Amino acid sequence: MKMSRNNSQGTARTQTRRGSGLRANFSGSPQFLQRLPGWPRPVRRPVERDQNVRVGARPLRVGEKRAHPGYPLPPFPPEDRAHPDVLDLRLGIFIAMKRYESAAILAESLISKGSRAPTVFLLGAQAVRESRSIPEAIELLAKGERLLEKNPLFHYTMACLLCQAGDIPATKKRLEETFRLDMGYREKALEDADLEPLWRSLSVAPDDRTP
């Protein structure tokens, strides 16, 4: 019986060694570690916390300044600041920061320079609506009609603006075009507060609406 118990213990020790072989190699073989991608790992140093910088932001490099307290974006080099992709990014940041007038001015500038980016028209219309008026937002968004005629979000956004402006017939046409391009917007339209005037004009209660 002792021999059997010893044999079983030896077998268990053998299985343990086999099961932890990777761990043994990992901790005991520097050459094995050096073959791992990303080794050696960089040493994490404590970062001084700034109350104006959100938690989780990337620590600044030496000589680097933060573009804005809430957005850990490094400043772009002067030669890249006028690049269309950089300006599109700046437009999105203005919207996220709710700096709608700045976003509206930037969008108008990009459109006047011939920008063909859909986000410029869509975000620009949102910015103009928030900072100025719905009719001006419709006017800006209409400038992208030819470029975005096959974009369902363009027609849906225009439908919402027209509905808020009180133009119900035009709203219906825009929604029909939206649904023709993408049926997925039908369910979204049922719960969109911007389209409430349309449903009220049709005397359709929320529970009775169907896609």
C-alpha positions as CSV (number, residue, x, y, z in Angstrom):
1,M,0.0,0.0,0.0
2,K,2.8,2.4,0.8
3,M,4.4,1.7,-2.6
4,S,1.0,2.4,-4.3
5,R,0.6,5.7,-2.4
6,N,4.2,6.7,-3.2
7,N,3.6,5.9,-6.9
8,S,0.4,7.9,-6.9
9,Q,2.1,10.9,-5.3
10,G,5.0,10.6,-7.8
11,T,2.5,10.5,-10.6
12,A,0.7,13.6,-9.2
13,R,4.0,15.5,-9.0
14,T,4.8,14.5,-12.5
15,Q,1.4,15.7,-13.8
16,T,1.9,19.0,-11.8
17,R,5.3,19.5,-13.5
18,R,3.8,18.8,-16.9
19,G,0.8,21.1,-16.3
20,S,3.0,24.0,-15.1
21,G,5.8,23.4,-17.6
22,L,5.0,26.7,-19.5
23,R,5.1,28.6,-16.2
24,A,8.4,27.0,-15.3
25,N,9.9,27.9,-18.7
26,F,8.4,31.4,-18.5
27,S,9.9,32.2,-15.2
28,G,13.2,30.3,-15.5
29,S,14.4,30.9,-19.0
30,P,15.4,34.5,-19.8
31,Q,16.0,33.4,-23.4
32,F,12.4,32.2,-23.7
33,L,11.2,35.6,-22.4
34,Q,13.4,37.5,-24.9
35,R,11.6,35.7,-27.7
36,L,8.2,36.9,-26.6
37,P,6.8,39.9,-28.6
38,G,6.9,43.1,-26.6
39,W,9.5,41.9,-24.2
40,P,10.9,43.4,-22.1
41,R,7.7,45.2,-20.9
42,P,8.1,48.9,-20.2
43,V,8.2,49.9,-16.6
44,R,5.1,51.8,-15.5
45,R,5.9,54.9,-13.6
46,P,3.4,56.8,-11.5
47,V,1.8,59.7,-13.3
48,E,0.9,62.9,-11.6
49,R,-2.9,63.4,-11.6
50,D,-4.3,66.6,-12.9
51,Q,-7.8,67.6,-11.9
52,N,-8.4,69.0,-15.4
53,V,-7.5,65.8,-17.1
54,R,-10.0,63.0,-17.3
55,V,-9.1,59.6,-15.7
56,G,-7.6,57.2,-18.2
57,A,-6.1,59.8,-20.5
58,R,-2.7,59.0,-22.0
59,P,0.1,60.7,-20.0
60,L,1.8,63.5,-21.8
61,R,5.2,63.1,-23.4
62,V,8.0,65.5,-22.6
63,G,7.3,68.9,-23.9
64,E,3.7,68.0,-25.1
65,K,0.7,70.0,-24.2
66,R,-2.8,68.7,-24.0
67,A,-5.2,70.0,-26.7
68,H,-8.2,70.2,-24.3
69,P,-8.7,68.9,-20.8
70,G,-11.4,66.4,-21.8
71,Y,-9.8,65.1,-25.0
72,P,-6.3,63.6,-24.8
73,L,-5.3,64.6,-28.3
74,P,-1.8,65.9,-28.9
75,P,-1.6,69.2,-30.9
76,F,-1.2,68.6,-34.6
77,P,1.9,70.0,-36.4
78,P,1.2,73.3,-38.2
79,E,1.5,71.8,-41.6
80,D,-1.2,69.2,-40.8
81,R,-3.8,71.5,-39.2
82,A,-5.5,72.3,-42.4
83,H,-5.7,68.7,-43.6
84,P,-9.4,67.7,-44.3
85,D,-9.2,64.7,-42.0
86,V,-7.9,66.9,-39.2
87,L,-10.7,69.5,-39.7
88,D,-13.3,66.7,-39.8
89,L,-12.0,65.5,-36.5
90,R,-12.1,69.0,-35.1
91,L,-15.7,69.3,-36.2
92,G,-16.6,66.2,-34.3
93,I,-14.8,67.4,-31.2
94,F,-16.7,70.7,-31.3
95,I,-20.0,68.8,-31.4
96,A,-19.0,66.6,-28.5
97,M,-18.0,69.6,-26.5
98,K,-21.3,71.3,-27.4
99,R,-19.5,74.2,-29.0
100,Y,-22.1,74.4,-31.7
101,E,-21.4,77.9,-33.0
102,S,-17.7,77.0,-33.5
103,A,-18.8,73.7,-35.3
104,A,-21.3,75.7,-37.5
105,I,-18.6,78.1,-38.6
106,L,-16.1,75.4,-39.3
107,A,-18.7,73.3,-41.3
108,E,-19.7,76.4,-43.4
109,S,-16.0,77.0,-44.1
110,L,-15.4,73.4,-45.2
111,I,-18.5,73.4,-47.4
112,S,-17.5,76.7,-49.0
113,K,-14.1,75.1,-49.8
114,G,-15.7,72.2,-51.6
115,S,-15.7,69.5,-48.9
116,R,-17.5,66.3,-49.9
117,A,-17.5,64.6,-46.6
118,P,-21.0,63.5,-45.5
119,T,-20.2,64.2,-41.8
120,V,-19.5,67.9,-42.6
121,F,-23.1,68.4,-43.9
122,L,-24.7,66.2,-41.2
123,L,-22.8,67.5,-38.2
124,G,-22.9,71.0,-39.6
125,A,-26.7,70.9,-39.8
126,Q,-26.8,69.7,-36.2
127,A,-24.6,72.5,-35.1
128,V,-26.5,75.2,-37.0
129,R,-29.8,73.9,-35.5
130,E,-28.5,74.0,-32.0
131,S,-26.7,77.4,-32.3
132,R,-29.0,79.3,-34.7
133,S,-32.3,78.0,-36.2
134,I,-33.9,75.0,-37.9
135,P,-34.5,76.9,-41.2
136,E,-30.8,77.7,-41.4
137,A,-30.0,74.1,-40.7
138,I,-32.2,72.9,-43.5
139,E,-30.5,75.4,-45.8
140,L,-27.0,74.1,-45.0
141,L,-28.0,70.5,-45.2
142,A,-29.7,71.1,-48.6
143,K,-26.3,72.0,-50.0
144,G,-25.3,68.3,-49.8
145,E,-28.4,67.1,-51.8
146,R,-26.5,65.9,-54.9
147,L,-23.7,64.4,-52.9
148,L,-25.9,62.6,-50.4
149,E,-28.9,61.7,-52.4
150,K,-28.3,58.0,-51.8
151,N,-27.5,58.4,-48.1
152,P,-30.5,57.4,-45.9
153,L,-29.2,59.3,-43.0
154,F,-29.2,62.5,-45.0
155,H,-32.9,62.1,-45.9
156,Y,-33.8,61.1,-42.4
157,T,-32.1,64.1,-40.9
158,M,-33.8,66.3,-43.4
159,A,-37.2,64.7,-42.6
160,C,-36.6,65.5,-38.9
161,L,-35.7,69.1,-39.6
162,L,-38.7,69.6,-42.0
163,C,-41.0,68.1,-39.5
164,Q,-39.9,70.4,-36.8
165,A,-40.3,73.3,-39.2
166,G,-43.9,72.2,-39.8
167,D,-43.6,71.0,-43.4
168,I,-45.5,67.7,-43.0
169,P,-45.8,66.9,-46.7
170,A,-42.1,67.3,-47.3
171,T,-41.4,65.2,-44.2
172,K,-43.4,62.3,-45.6
173,K,-41.5,62.4,-48.9
174,R,-38.2,62.4,-47.1
175,L,-39.2,59.5,-44.9
176,E,-40.4,57.5,-47.9
177,E,-37.0,58.0,-49.6
178,T,-35.3,57.0,-46.3
179,F,-37.2,53.8,-46.0
180,R,-36.6,53.0,-49.7
181,L,-32.9,53.2,-49.1
182,D,-32.8,51.6,-45.7
183,M,-35.8,49.9,-44.0
184,G,-34.0,49.9,-40.7
185,Y,-35.1,53.5,-40.1
186,R,-38.8,52.6,-39.9
187,E,-38.5,51.5,-36.3
188,K,-36.3,54.4,-35.4
189,A,-38.9,56.9,-36.8
190,L,-41.6,55.5,-34.5
191,E,-39.9,56.8,-31.4
192,D,-38.1,59.9,-32.7
193,A,-39.3,63.0,-30.8
194,D,-38.5,65.2,-33.9
195,L,-41.2,63.3,-35.8
196,E,-44.0,63.8,-33.2
197,P,-45.7,66.6,-35.2
198,L,-46.1,64.1,-38.1
199,W,-47.8,61.5,-35.9
200,R,-50.0,64.1,-34.3
201,S,-51.1,65.3,-37.8
202,L,-52.1,61.7,-38.6
203,S,-53.8,61.3,-35.2
204,V,-51.8,58.1,-34.5
205,A,-51.3,57.3,-30.9
206,P,-47.8,55.9,-29.9
207,D,-49.3,52.4,-29.2
208,D,-50.9,52.3,-32.6
209,R,-47.9,53.1,-34.7
210,T,-46.5,50.3,-36.8
211,P,-43.3,50.3,-38.9
